[in-house]
């Protein structure tokens, strides 16, 4: 992606189903769980570089001994920093009494982080401060083991104000206004309720407090707690939690917006935000990794029982398509195929734009995440060439001379790597003009490939959000190659609306497509549309979120996709560029063809999967119109 945006946190959960001594004997180390957690997190490092954290819980620890450990880091290499911290706990043991490294029970009793339940998190902050307090896992502590709670998640709630109000009504006083805190406290409240109900029940039966404690741990109803907690959540979420006794869960929102995968055998239960991380860490096949179903929670009881239970009524599945286009790593077999398909589906538009003149067209991509779509586009071009050759040989074979036949058989797309992303340049010069000049050199290019003022250069990007990097850097750089024309091709449709489920795209003014539509309205004397939409949006904010519709669609309604693309072209074309510039976008229909199982497309279509989404988009428009530079949820 040419525009850098933050997005999607990552979770990693492991529950060891055997005693630690089992892993010591079979795999040669009692640190098996920690090693696998490290792998799961490293294989998802793309999902968060603002910080990371881990928490572990030891099962069946005697009173008076620590059983919960947590460590969080905001270091530049947070995952390495965390596991370096953990590893240091074993250095003296390894040097002074190495035989104890083979004693799993001793390690469990004497060294922190050696436990059977492990939870990791990688953070991309979509808003708010970047501080250690914002790093997951979050911990709610209590002297009662079954009232302790650890959570970590990949989520945003659209109705934080509403959830906070409910906490106030329960008598709580949350320390800050953040969806993570509200989720933690909501689950914590009903966890406390469940504890109290069980305590009262067993007390009536005449059991003593120690017996009651064991009974509560055995009969804690996690699904019931989650059903009561999540009743009014509006957002996209994949959340993992551990109760102090070892009960654990991983839950997914009713529309399946955020991804969550799991694997289970007789040794382990593991869950993560991305399937390939599980495949790599445990060397298992694609088919063995399952999705947690929308509205379901994967629940692992302390005794090792594993179930998947409904906590919210599942809705139409609207899994995030941006996961497929950009966010998730392309090593997932399905995602790889989908990204190639997105590229192939662009061929018709591209061939029209270059008048099918492959002889004078060079194809490239903007590194690095657009590369797979580029391969798909090249496959599509080869398919076009085969059809062209077949047609010519079937119907013109009698009139082709040797030269024409040689030219026909030698047809192929001219494929080159022209844009090269350099190491991150430090823009340490404070003057704006100088900084902008430095930013313009983030990308470099390959010289000597383009025929001066003759060739058209087609460059594939996976999506265009703001267009600033294209304008300030990429187009300027590749214009130095002296192409006749530059065509920027987005494998994603036009991003027109804010996201409110985990991606850092919450303000209307961020989108070059929105800027283009506003410019077109003003240029055609249709400013009244802007004012009408503003009034509708502002009035809608007084309604219950379930009654709100997306009025911002009216901003785009007067224009075709091609008209908006043409205006975007004007916006992102720098001054003093010699080449003609054109921008081509993927169509929404083709997106659904390529990614049929991930139909969440609200940032393109404005069709939000939850009522809170419509409220957010209208609020975002009001903020833009009133000049409030803040997120809408």
Secondary structure, DSSP 8 states (H G I E B T S, - for coil): --S------EEEEEEE-S-HHHHHHHHS-TTHHHHHHHHHHHTTGGG--SEEEEEEE-SS--TTS--EEEEEE-STTHHHHHHHHHHGGGHHHHHH-GGGGG-HHHHHHHSTT--SEEEEEEE--SSS--SGGGSS-EEE--SSGGG-EEEEEEEEES-HHHHHHHHHHTT---SS--HHHHHHHHHHHHHHHHHHHHHHHHHHTT--HHHHHHHHHHH--HHHHHHHHSTT--EEEEEEEEETTS-EEEEE-TT--S--EEEE-SSEEEEES-HHHHHHHHT--GGG-EE--TTEEEEE-TTS-EEEEESS---S---BHHIIIIIS-TTSHHHHHHHHHHHHTTHHHHHHHTTT-GGGEEEEE-TTTTHHHHHHHHHHHHHHHHHHHHHHHHHSTTT--HHHHHHHHT---EE---EEE-S-------SHHHHHHHHTTSEEE--S-S-TTT-EEEEEES--SS-HHIIIIIHHHHHTT--SEEEEEESS----S---SSSS---GGG-HHHHHHHHHHHHTT-HHHHHHHHHHHHHHTTS-GGG---TTHHHHHTS-HHHHHHHHHHHH--TT--SEEEEEE--HHHHHHHTTT--B-HHHH---SSHHHHHHHHHHHHHHHHT--S---
